Amino acid sequence: MAMENLKVEMSKKSECELVLKIEIPQVEIEKEIELTYNEIQKEAVIPGFRRGKAPPAFLREKFKSRCQETVLESLVPDALSQVVKEKGIDPIAPAEISDLKFDFAKREPISFQATVEVIPRFEPRNYKKLKIKKEIKVVGDYEVGESLKELQKRNGQLVVSGDNVVDRKSYVVIDYQGFGNGKPLNGLRGENQLISIENPIFLREFSEGLIGMERGGEKNVEVNFPDNYFNKKLAGHKVLFKVKVKEIKEIRLPEIDDAFAQGLGAKSLRELKEKLRENLIRLEEHKTREAMREQIIDRLIENNPVVVPNSLVEKQLDYLISKMKTYLQSRGLASEDIGADEEVLRKKYRNLAEKQVRSTLIFARIAEKENIQVDSKEIEKEIEETIKSTKEKEEEIKRYFYENIDQITSRMRENKVFDFLIENAKIIKEKRK
């Protein structure tokens, strides 16, 4: 039942924050107090009295604190919910309650302040006739050949090397420990770690310091962490690594011939090359599209400097960090292995999270203004295409779509907005080297 005579003052703290000053009248408080004491009396067990038969005055004195707490827990959220609904506010995160005042003994009105985060309202500007470059790369025989070599390398076997000395082509299995001022550093220790000298995932100075080491050999490798290294505890510092090479390995590459192609599902080497060419063309088209999307996002943000809600930025940060940790796990690493804690990662990815949230808000406003929507037929078509292009079971794909329908619909709408912006853009075509 709605409360009557609530006093409300609403002001704008920022484009995405509203401040509500709310006062709950005495009559509502009296009703809630009586209701609360009645409920307490029904269930309270007090020595010397039968359940529900304790004198009211005694009961009120004994359970005064409990009653006050219950009244606040009931009335404050109810009043806030009522005001939010009446004012047509759509919060995107739980409200922050402050300046709560309530004199229980005097039965005075309850007053409090609620800061509510909302999606900022704005009119999208200058989103048509954006000047963007469309770089096109022609896929030739050289690109196909390089792709074939990469495929050969990925299908190579890692075997124990006949060489006893580490070179640039080597893969090495090492134990290591990093030291600073003579003391072991947390997060800079590893055992049986496989490292590619040519393509390291850690600092190149570290991997190159292993060149020339022998199998079973030990060495101290000094590494200077760059000033812009994301782990500020290591940035600009020199770290001494004590390293032991436990094994040296190399990749044994297969011959590139018809048999190699057949092992990958093609009838011949010629057919494999054609498939690679088709895949490269699709990949280049995807790169071109993504580059155009980034340009459009940058232009839109320049033209629409929108304030973004902090809760949405934090949520996007959670997603980005989770994604990065999943990637590290796939490589057999944890964030601590590269010297990155949660605080460091949040600082590193905050700007990216803000950009992504800001672009999402702008795309949504353009969709509203241009009446760009996603209908049920388009969703069904997306499901059918996903079923055809993946090996997942049809029931699992459909269940995934229906469980995540809001996110999928939002992504599809963003893609339609992007297509609309491309159609209305001034595109300058260039060849990409």
C-alpha positions in Angstrom: 0.0 0.0 0.0 1.4 3.4 -1.0 2.5 5.8 1.6 0.7 9.2 1.7 2.2 12.7 2.1 5.8 11.7 1.4 8.0 14.8 1.0 10.4 14.6 -1.9 13.1 16.9 -3.2 14.8 15.8 -6.4 18.0 17.3 -7.8 20.6 16.4 -10.4 24.1 15.7 -9.1 25.4 14.9 -12.6 24.1 13.7 -15.9 23.9 10.2 -14.6 23.2 10.8 -10.9 20.0 12.0 -9.2 19.7 13.0 -5.5 16.4 12.3 -3.7 15.8 13.8 -0.3 12.9 11.9 1.2 10.9 12.5 4.4 8.5 9.8 5.7 5.6 11.4 7.7 4.9 10.6 11.3 1.6 8.9 10.6 3.3 6.3 8.5 5.9 5.7 11.2 3.2 5.2 13.9 1.4 2.7 11.7 4.6 0.7 11.1 5.6 0.8 14.7 2.3 -0.6 15.8 2.4 -3.3 13.1 6.0 -4.2 14.2 5.2 -4.5 17.9 2.1 -6.6 17.1 4.3 -9.0 15.1 7.0 -9.1 17.9 4.3 -9.8 20.5 3.0 -12.8 18.5 6.4 -14.5 18.4 8.4 -13.2 21.4 9.2 -15.7 24.2 9.6 -14.0 27.5 10.2 -15.9 30.8 7.1 -15.6 33.1 4.7 -14.9 30.3 2.8 -17.0 27.8 3.5 -16.4 24.2 1.7 -13.3 23.1 0.6 -12.3 26.6 3.4 -10.1 27.8 2.3 -6.6 28.9 2.6 -4.1 26.0 4.6 -1.5 28.0 7.1 -4.2 29.0 7.3 -5.5 25.5 7.9 -2.1 24.0 10.7 -1.3 26.3 12.4 -4.6 25.9 12.2 -4.7 22.1 12.7 -1.0 21.4 15.9 -1.3 19.4 14.6 -4.2 17.4 11.5 -2.3 16.5 13.4 0.8 15.5 15.7 -1.4 13.2 12.7 -3.2 11.7 10.8 0.1 11.0 13.8 1.5 9.2 14.4 -1.7 7.2 10.8 -1.6 6.1 10.0 2.0 5.5 13.2 3.4 3.9 13.3 0.9 1.0 9.5 1.1 0.5 9.5 4.9 0.4 12.5 4.9 -2.0 10.8 2.4 -4.3 7.6 4.4 -4.3 9.3 7.6 -5.2 11.4 6.0 -7.9 8.3 4.6 -9.5 6.2 7.8 -9.2 9.1 9.9 -10.7 9.6 7.5 -13.5 13.2 6.9 -12.6 15.0 3.8 -13.9 17.9 3.0 -11.6 20.8 1.0 -13.0 22.3 0.1 -9.6 21.2 0.0 -5.9 20.8 3.5 -4.5 23.4 4.9 -2.0 21.6 5.9 1.2 23.1 8.7 3.3 22.0 11.3 6.0 19.6 9.0 7.6 17.8 10.6 10.5 15.2 9.1 12.9 14.4 10.0 16.5 12.5 6.8 17.5 11.7 8.1 21.0 10.0 11.3 19.7 8.4 9.5 16.7 9.7 12.2 14.4 9.6 11.8 10.6 12.3 9.7 9.0 14.5 11.6 6.6 17.2 10.3 4.3 19.0 11.0 1.1 19.3 8.6 -1.8 21.8 9.0 -4.7 20.5 7.1 -7.7 22.5 6.2 -10.8 20.6 6.4 -14.1 21.4 6.2 -17.8 22.1 9.8 -19.0 19.6 11.3 -21.3 21.1 13.1 -24.3 20.4 13.8 -27.9 23.0 12.1 -30.2 24.7 14.6 -32.4 26.7 14.6 -35.6 26.5 10.8 -36.3 25.8 11.0 -40.0 28.4 11.7 -42.8 31.3 10.7 -40.6 34.6 10.6 -42.5 36.2 7.2 -42.2 38.9 5.3 -44.0 38.2 1.9 -45.5 41.5 0.1 -45.9 41.4 -2.9 -48.2 44.2 -5.5 -48.4 44.4 -7.7 -51.5 45.1 -11.4 -50.6 47.8 -12.8 -53.0 50.0 -15.8 -53.3 52.5 -14.5 -50.7 49.8 -14.2 -48.0 48.5 -17.7 -48.8 52.1 -19.0 -48.6 52.7 -17.4 -45.2 49.4 -18.8 -43.9 50.5 -22.2 -45.1 53.8 -21.9 -43.2 51.9 -20.9 -40.1 49.6 -23.9 -40.5 52.7 -26.1 -40.9 54.2 -24.7 -37.7 51.0 -25.2 -35.7 51.0 -28.8 -36.8 54.6 -29.4 -35.9 55.6 -31.6 -33.1 57.6 -30.3 -30.1 60.4 -32.7 -29.5 63.7 -32.8 -27.5 66.3 -30.9 -29.4 69.6 -32.5 -30.5 71.3 -29.2 -29.7 72.6 -28.6 -26.2 72.6 -24.8 -26.5 69.6 -22.4 -26.6 69.2 -20.4 -29.8 66.4 -18.1 -31.2 64.4 -21.0 -32.5 64.5 -22.9 -29.3 61.7 -23.8 -26.9 63.0 -24.1 -23.3 61.6 -25.6 -20.1 62.9 -23.6 -17.2 62.6 -22.9 -13.5 63.0 -19.3 -12.4 62.8 -17.0 -9.4 62.9 -13.2 -9.5 64.8 -11.2 -6.9 64.7 -7.6 -5.9 67.4 -6.2 -3.5 68.4 -9.8 -2.9 65.0 -10.9 -1.7 62.6 -13.3 -3.6 59.7 -11.5 -5.2 56.2 -12.9 -5.0 54.6 -13.7 -8.3 57.9 -14.0 -10.2 58.5 -17.7 -9.6 57.9 -20.6 -12.0 58.7 -24.3 -12.4 58.7 -26.3 -15.6 57.6 -23.3 -17.6 57.8 -23.7 -21.4 59.0 -20.6 -23.1 59.4 -19.8 -26.8 62.5 -17.7 -27.3 61.2 -16.3 -30.7 57.7 -15.5 -29.5 57.8 -14.9 -25.7 54.7 -14.0 -23.7 56.8 -12.3 -21.1 59.4 -9.6 -21.6 61.7 -10.2 -24.6 64.7 -9.1 -22.6 64.1 -12.1 -20.3 63.8 -14.7 -23.1 66.8 -13.3 -25.0 68.9 -13.6 -21.9 68.5 -17.4 -22.1 70.2 -17.6 -25.5 73.5 -19.4 -25.3 72.6 -21.3 -22.1 73.2 -25.0 -22.1 70.8 -27.8 -21.1 71.0 -28.2 -17.3 72.8 -24.8 -17.0 72.0 -22.0 -14.6 72.3 -18.3 -15.0 71.4 -14.9 -13.6 69.4 -12.8 -16.0 68.9 -9.1 -15.4 65.7 -7.6 -16.7 64.8 -3.9 -16.7 61.1 -3.5 -16.5 59.9 -0.5 -18.6 58.6 2.6 -16.9 55.2 2.1 -18.4 54.9 -1.6 -17.2 51.4 -2.1 -15.9 52.5 -3.5 -12.6 53.7 -0.3 -10.9 55.6 -2.2 -8.2 57.9 -3.5 -11.0 57.8 -0.6 -13.4 61.2 1.1 -13.8 62.9 -1.5 -11.6 65.7 -3.9 -12.3 65.0 -7.5 -11.4 67.5 -10.4 -11.2 66.2 -13.8 -12.3 67.9 -17.0 -11.3 67.1 -19.4 -14.2 67.8 -23.1 -14.7 67.3 -24.6 -18.2 65.8 -28.1 -17.6 65.2 -29.0 -21.3 65.7 -27.6 -24.8 63.1 -28.5 -27.4 62.4 -27.7 -31.1 59.5 -28.0 -33.5 59.7 -30.8 -36.1 57.8 -29.5 -39.1 55.8 -31.8 -41.5 56.3 -31.6 -45.3 53.9 -29.4 -47.1 52.3 -31.8 -49.7 49.1 -33.5 -50.6 49.3 -35.8 -47.6 49.7 -32.8 -45.3 46.6 -31.2 -46.9 44.6 -34.4 -46.6 45.4 -34.6 -42.9 43.7 -31.3 -42.5 40.5 -32.3 -44.4 41.4 -31.1 -47.9 41.6 -33.4 -51.0 44.8 -31.9 -52.2 47.4 -29.2 -51.5 45.8 -27.0 -54.2 42.4 -27.3 -52.5 43.9 -26.4 -49.1 45.5 -23.3 -50.6 42.1 -22.2 -52.0 40.5 -22.7 -48.6 43.2 -20.7 -47.0 42.7 -17.9 -49.6 39.0 -17.8 -48.8 39.6 -17.7 -45.1 42.2 -14.9 -45.5 39.8 -12.9 -47.5 37.1 -13.3 -44.8 39.7 -12.4 -42.2 40.7 -9.2 -44.0 37.1 -8.2 -44.5 36.6 -8.7 -40.7 39.7 -6.6 -39.9 38.5 -3.9 -42.3 35.0 -3.8 -40.6 36.5 -3.7 -37.1 38.8 -0.9 -38.1 35.9 1.0 -39.5 33.9 0.4 -36.3 36.7 1.7 -34.1 36.9 4.9 -36.3 33.2 5.4 -36.0 33.3 4.9 -32.2 36.1 7.4 -31.9 34.2 10.0 -34.0 31.0 9.4 -32.1 32.7 9.9 -28.7 34.4 13.1 -30.0 31.0 14.4 -31.1 29.1 13.2 -28.0 31.2 13.6 -24.8 28.7 11.7 -22.6 29.2 11.2 -18.9 29.1 7.5 -18.1 27.7 5.8 -14.9 30.4 4.5 -12.7 28.4 1.3 -12.0 28.4 0.4 -15.7 32.1 1.0 -16.0 32.8 -1.2 -13.0 30.6 -4.0 -14.5 32.4 -3.7 -17.8 35.8 -3.8 -15.9 34.7 -7.0 -14.2 34.0 -8.5 -17.6 37.3 -7.4 -19.2 39.4 -8.7 -16.3 37.5 -12.0 -16.2 38.1 -12.4 -19.9 41.8 -11.6 -19.5 42.2 -14.1 -16.6 40.4 -16.8 -18.7 43.0 -16.2 -21.5 45.9 -16.5 -19.0 44.5 -19.7 -17.7 44.3 -21.1 -21.2 48.1 -20.4 -21.4 48.7 -22.1 -18.0 49.2 -18.8 -16.2 47.5 -16.7 -13.5 47.5 -12.9 -13.3 50.0 -13.2 -10.4 52.4 -14.9 -12.7 52.8 -11.7 -14.8 52.9 -9.6 -11.6 49.4 -8.1 -11.9 47.0 -7.9 -9.0 43.3 -6.9 -9.2 44.0 -3.2 -8.5 46.6 -2.9 -11.2 44.3 -4.6 -13.7 41.4 -2.3 -12.9 43.6 0.7 -13.5 45.0 -0.7 -16.7 41.6 -1.5 -18.3 39.5 1.4 -16.9 39.9 3.7 -19.9 38.9 0.9 -22.3 35.9 0.0 -20.1 34.8 3.7 -20.1 35.1 3.8 -23.9 33.1 0.7 -24.4 30.3 1.8 -22.1 30.2 5.3 -23.7 30.0 3.9 -27.2 27.2 1.5 -26.1 25.1 4.4 -24.7 25.6 6.4 -27.9 24.7 3.5 -30.1 21.5 3.0 -28.0 20.4 6.6 -28.4 21.0 6.5 -32.1 18.9 3.3 -32.3 16.1 5.1 -30.5 16.2 8.2 -32.6 16.4 6.3 -35.9 13.9 3.6 -34.7 16.4 0.8 -35.3 15.1 -2.4 -33.8 15.6 -6.2 -33.8 12.5 -8.3 -34.5 11.8 -11.9 -33.7 12.4 -13.0 -37.3 15.9 -11.6 -37.2 16.6 -13.4 -33.9 15.3 -16.7 -35.4 17.6 -16.2 -38.4 20.6 -15.6 -36.1 19.8 -18.8 -34.3 19.6 -20.8 -37.5 22.9 -19.4 -38.8 24.6 -20.1 -35.5 23.3 -23.7 -35.6 24.7 -24.1 -39.2 28.2 -22.6 -38.3 28.9 -24.5 -35.0 29.1 -28.1 -33.8 27.0 -27.4 -30.8 23.6 -29.2 -30.4 20.6 -27.3 -31.6 18.9 -27.5 -28.2 21.9 -26.0 -26.4 22.2 -23.1 -28.9 18.5 -22.3 -28.6 18.7 -22.5 -24.8 21.8 -20.1 -24.8 19.9 -17.6 -27.0 16.8 -17.6 -24.8 18.7 -17.4 -21.6 20.8 -14.4 -22.9 18.2 -12.8 -25.2 18.7 -9.3 -23.8 22.4 -9.2 -24.4 22.1 -10.9 -27.8 19.4 -8.5 -28.9 21.5 -5.5 -27.8 24.5 -6.8 -29.7 22.4 -7.4 -32.9 20.9 -3.9 -32.5 24.4 -2.4 -32.2 25.4 -4.1 -35.4 22.4 -2.7 -37.2 23.3 0.8 -35.9 26.8 0.3 -37.2 25.5 -0.8 -40.6 23.3 2.3 -40.6 26.2 4.6 -39.8 28.4 3.0 -42.5 25.6 3.6 -45.1 25.5 7.3 -44.0 29.3 7.8 -43.7 31.7 9.4 -46.1 34.1 6.5 -46.9 37.6 7.0 -48.2 39.0 3.8 -49.7 42.7 3.0 -49.3 44.9 0.0 -50.0 46.3 -1.6 -46.9 49.9 -2.9 -47.1 
